Amino acid sequence: MSISEREESVTERMPGWAAVRPLLLRLHFYAGVFVGPFLIIAALTGIAYVYTPQLEQAIYDHELHVPAAAGSLSLDRQAELARAVVPDGTVTGMRPAPTATDTTQVIFDRPGLEPSYHHTVFVDPHTGDIRGSLETYGSGQALPVRGWIDTLHRSLHLGDFGRLYSELAASWLWVVVLAGLALWLGKRRRERKARDLLLPAGGPAGRGRLRSWHGAAGLWAAAGLLFLSATGLTWSLHAGSTISALRSGLDWTTPSVSATAPPAGGADVGVQAVRDATARAGLSDPVEIRLSAKAGKAYVVQQIQRGWPTKQDSMAVDPATGRVTDTLRFADYPLAAKLSRWGIDAHMGLLFGLANQLALIVLAAVLICLVLWGYRMWWLRRPTRGGARFGRPPSRGAWRRVPGRVLAPVLVAAAAIAYFLPVLGASLLAFLVLDVVLGLRGREVAR
Amino acid sequence: MIAEIGLRWILTAVFAATGVFCAYRCVRHGTAATRVSDALHVLMCAGMVAMAWPAAMTFARIPQTVLFAAAAAWFAGALVLRGGAHRDHGSTSHAHHALMMAGMAWMVFMMPSAMSGMVMSAPEHGGEHAGMAMGDGMTMSGSAPPHVAIVAGVLALLFLVAGTGRLARAIDFGRADHRPNLRTAGLAVESAMSLGMAVMAVAMI
C-alpha cells in the first residue's frame, strides 16, 4: 500500500461536517459548562454597571448639581478654593461646569491614592461653595458607586487575580458562541426552514424545546455577544496586552495632541485663559483641562462627550502665551481608533444613551438565559436510573474522526489563539490534561 | 529577533526539541544522505534558536548564510536527482526542506536590515474600565523595509501552509500506525520547524 493510499483510508472514514460536529458539540458543551458561572457573574455585574450613569446622578446630586444662577467665578479662582480643601494634593485637571446647573470638578492627585484613582472636589461655579469631595476613578471620572461596580464587573474586587474571571469569560465567550452557531446552523441545514432557525419551537416541555429556545435565542444574540467578547478582551489583563501590542504594531493606537510647549517665555496664563482660548478655537463643552505637570509641557484641553455624536477633539495650549499650539479633531482619527472608541463606549452603554443601555440589559439577560438553559439541558440528560448524578457529556474521541486536513489547521489556529489569549490557552491546556487523565482512568476502570 | 520573552522561550523550546530529534535520527538511523540532511536540520535549529535572541541574532551572519544557502542547494539537488517523475512524499519533503534552508539563509542575511526600523518600547500601564486605558506589554514598533516585509510575508505564508500540511499528514499517519514511529514523528517535527519559521518570518515584518 502506498503512502497516499494509506492516507485516503484514514481520512475518508468520515466526511467533513459529520466528523467536525461531535468535536464542536464537545467544545460547546465543556466550554459552556466551565465558563457559564463566570458569564453569569459578568452579565449580572454588567447589568448593574449599565445603570450607573443614572445612579450617579441620583446619589451624588448634591455634588454634581447646583441651582442655576447668573455669572460664575473664574476657573483659576475655583481651583484656588478647591486647593484650600486639599492642602496635600496637586491639581492635575479640571472639568468646568458644562451647564449652569452643574458643578466644576477640580481633580487632584494625592498621596496614598490607588493607581487610576483621583481626589475630586466639586465647586459651585457661581458662589465658590465647596459642594463635596469624592474619590473618583479613571479618566472617565467614575464616582465611587460607579467605580465600585466597575471594579466588581472587572475583578470582583480581588485585584489582578480577580481580573482572570472576566478574562476567562471574555476569552471563552466567542468560542462558545461560534461553536454554538455552527451547531445550530449545521443542524438545521438539511431542513432549510427559517422558522426553526429563528424562532423557538412550541410543543411539550423537555430537552427538545429547551434546545430550540437555546439555539434561537443564541442566534439572535450572537452578534452582540461576539461584540461584548471582543471589546471586553481589550480591558483584560493578559489578552489586553496582546491587543495593545497589536494595535501599536498596526498603528491603530489612539492619536494624541503634542503636549510639548515652546521654551518658557513668561508667567502661566492660567486655566481660564486656556479654556477661553480653546473655546474661541471651537472646542465646545464638555471638556477636561489637563494641567501642565512640568515646565515645557502644554495644557491639554480634551472634549469628553462619549455619547453620540462623540466629541473627543483636543487642543494643546502654551501656558506662557495662551496660544493653541496643536489641535487634534476626532474626525481626523484613523478609522481603527474611531471604531475602538465607539466599541468601548457601546460596551459601557454610553454611546447611544438609553437605547444602548436597554440593548445591553437585554443582551445580558439573554446570555444568562442561554447559560441556564444549557445547564438545564445537561440536567435533563442525566440517566433516570442508576447512581449517576450528572448528565452524560458528549462522547470522547470526537477528534479521532476528524480528518488531518481539517484537524491540522484547527490545531494551528488554536495554538495561535492560545498564544494571543493566554488565559484561554492555559485553561484549554488544563482541560485537555484533565480530559486525558480522566480518559486513562476510565479505561483502567473498564478493564 | 523575537521581542516578546514568552514567545522567545516557546520558539527556543520548539527548535531545541526538533534539533534533538534530528540529532537522534542522524546518529541512529538512515543512509549517509539522510544523515547529512538531519545534520543540516540540527544546524538550522541551532541557528533559529540563536536568531530568536537579541544577543545572538546576528552571530556569524555571513558563514551562516553561506552554510544554509549550501544546505538549500543540497536539498534542491536531492529533489532534482529524485527526478520529475516521482512526485511523491519524498519530493515534497525535499522541496519543503530546500525552502526552509533558503528561507533560513535569507532571514539570517536580512536580519540587520529588518531590525533597523524597529524600536523596543514599554507602553503605559493601564487596565481601568472607566478610563479606557488598556493593557500593557513590551512591544516592538516600527516596520521592516518594504522589500524585506514582502519577502518575509510570502515566506511566512509558505511555511504556514507547508507546516500545516505536514501536521495533517502526521495526524493521518499517526492514526493509521498502531504505535508512534519515526516517520510520523519526523513529519510532526518538520511541521513544528516550518511553523516556527513562519513565526520568525512574521516577526521580521
HADDOCK unambig.tbl for C-alpha pairs under 7 A between the chains (distance, minus, plus):
assign (segid A and resid 7 and name CA) (segid B and resid 172 and name CA) 6.13 0.50 0.50
assign (segid A and resid 7 and name CA) (segid B and resid 173 and name CA) 6.75 0.50 0.50
assign (segid A and resid 10 and name CA) (segid B and resid 172 and name CA) 6.25 0.50 0.50
assign (segid A and resid 10 and name CA) (segid B and resid 176 and name CA) 6.47 0.50 0.50
assign (segid A and resid 11 and name CA) (segid B and resid 172 and name CA) 6.69 0.50 0.50
assign (segid A and resid 137 and name CA) (segid B and resid 130 and name CA) 6.85 0.50 0.50
assign (segid A and resid 138 and name CA) (segid B and resid 128 and name CA) 6.20 0.50 0.50
assign (segid A and resid 138 and name CA) (segid B and resid 130 and name CA) 5.26 0.50 0.50
assign (segid A and resid 138 and name CA) (segid B and resid 131 and name CA) 4.10 0.50 0.50
assign (segid A and resid 139 and name CA) (segid B and resid 130 and name CA) 6.55 0.50 0.50
assign (segid A and resid 139 and name CA) (segid B and resid 131 and name CA) 4.01 0.50 0.50
assign (segid A and resid 140 and name CA) (segid B and resid 130 and name CA) 4.96 0.50 0.50
assign (segid A and resid 140 and name CA) (segid B and resid 131 and name CA) 4.72 0.50 0.50
assign (segid A and resid 142 and name CA) (segid B and resid 130 and name CA) 6.22 0.50 0.50
assign (segid A and resid 150 and name CA) (segid B and resid 129 and name CA) 6.64 0.50 0.50
assign (segid A and resid 234 and name CA) (segid B and resid 134 and name CA) 6.18 0.50 0.50
assign (segid A and resid 235 and name CA) (segid B and resid 127 and name CA) 5.47 0.50 0.50
assign (segid A and resid 235 and name CA) (segid B and resid 129 and name CA) 6.77 0.50 0.50
assign (segid A and resid 235 and name CA) (segid B and resid 134 and name CA) 5.36 0.50 0.50
assign (segid A and resid 235 and name CA) (segid B and resid 135 and name CA) 6.38 0.50 0.50
assign (segid A and resid 236 and name CA) (segid B and resid 127 and name CA) 6.94 0.50 0.50
assign (segid A and resid 236 and name CA) (segid B and resid 135 and name CA) 6.75 0.50 0.50
assign (segid A and resid 237 and name CA) (segid B and resid 127 and name CA) 6.86 0.50 0.50
assign (segid A and resid 237 and name CA) (segid B and resid 135 and name CA) 5.93 0.50 0.50
assign (segid A and resid 240 and name CA) (segid B and resid 134 and name CA) 6.14 0.50 0.50
assign (segid A and resid 240 and name CA) (segid B and resid 135 and name CA) 4.45 0.50 0.50
assign (segid A and resid 241 and name CA) (segid B and resid 135 and name CA) 4.33 0.50 0.50
assign (segid A and resid 241 and name CA) (segid B and resid 136 and name CA) 4.48 0.50 0.50
assign (segid A and resid 241 and name CA) (segid B and resid 137 and name CA) 5.25 0.50 0.50
assign (segid A and resid 244 and name CA) (segid B and resid 134 and name CA) 6.73 0.50 0.50
assign (segid A and resid 244 and name CA) (segid B and resid 135 and name CA) 6.18 0.50 0.50
assign (segid A and resid 244 and name CA) (segid B and resid 136 and name CA) 6.38 0.50 0.50
assign (segid A and resid 245 and name CA) (segid B and resid 137 and name CA) 6.88 0.50 0.50
assign (segid A and resid 245 and name CA) (segid B and resid 139 and name CA) 5.59 0.50 0.50
assign (segid A and resid 248 and name CA) (segid B and resid 141 and name CA) 6.70 0.50 0.50
assign (segid A and resid 249 and name CA) (segid B and resid 141 and name CA) 5.47 0.50 0.50
assign (segid A and resid 404 and name CA) (segid B and resid 168 and name CA) 4.17 0.50 0.50
assign (segid A and resid 404 and name CA) (segid B and resid 169 and name CA) 6.45 0.50 0.50
assign (segid A and resid 404 and name CA) (segid B and resid 171 and name CA) 5.36 0.50 0.50
assign (segid A and resid 404 and name CA) (segid B and resid 172 and name CA) 5.41 0.50 0.50
assign (segid A and resid 405 and name CA) (segid B and resid 168 and name CA) 5.01 0.50 0.50
assign (segid A and resid 408 and name CA) (segid B and resid 164 and name CA) 5.80 0.50 0.50
assign (segid A and resid 408 and name CA) (segid B and resid 167 and name CA) 5.69 0.50 0.50
assign (segid A and resid 408 and name CA) (segid B and resid 168 and name CA) 4.90 0.50 0.50
assign (segid A and resid 409 and name CA) (segid B and resid 164 and name CA) 6.02 0.50 0.50
assign (segid A and resid 412 and name CA) (segid B and resid 164 and name CA) 6.99 0.50 0.50
